[in-house]
Amino acid sequence: METICALVAILAAFVGGHLVGRSITASPLLVIGGGLLVGVVAVVLFFMTTMTIGHLLPDIFEPWTLGVHLIFVGIVAPLGGALVAIVTHRRLVRADAARLPF
């Protein structure tokens, strides 16, 4: 159960990073910051969701594996969100540059 919640949080960070990369066109630094922010929000939501489920349904989560997954999500989600955001941004910039007539 912890693994499923962690994968959903990481997937949410990647999707959010993709949306940030498509929507922020000012600078790559802002895109990276937005991707990091989306990843941190995904980590916080993962923590809040697992704590809420753990309180409502006791003995559904193993505390040790939940901590390991929290550390993993805390590292992967922000970095992955930023990476997906900057890759999407660069791809979008290249596609826009290819459409220019000169």
C-alpha positions, 0 to 999 in steps of 0.5 A: 500500500505504501508503494502504491501511494508513493508511485502515485505521488511521484507520478503526480510530481511528473505530471505537474512538472510537465504542466509547469514546463508547458506553461512557464515560458519566461526562463529555464530557471523559473521552470526548474523552480516550478518543477521543484515546487510541484515535487515538494507539494507532491511530497507533502500531499503524500505525507498528509494522505498516508498519515490520514489513511493511517489514522483512519484505518489503523494497521494498514501501513507499516511504519518503517516502510512508510518512512523509507518510501517518504525518504524516497519520494522526498528525493525523487519527486522534486528532482523528477518534477524539475527534470520533467519540467525542464525537458518539456520546456526545452522541447517546447522551445525547440518546437517553437523555434522550428516553426519560425520562417527564418 
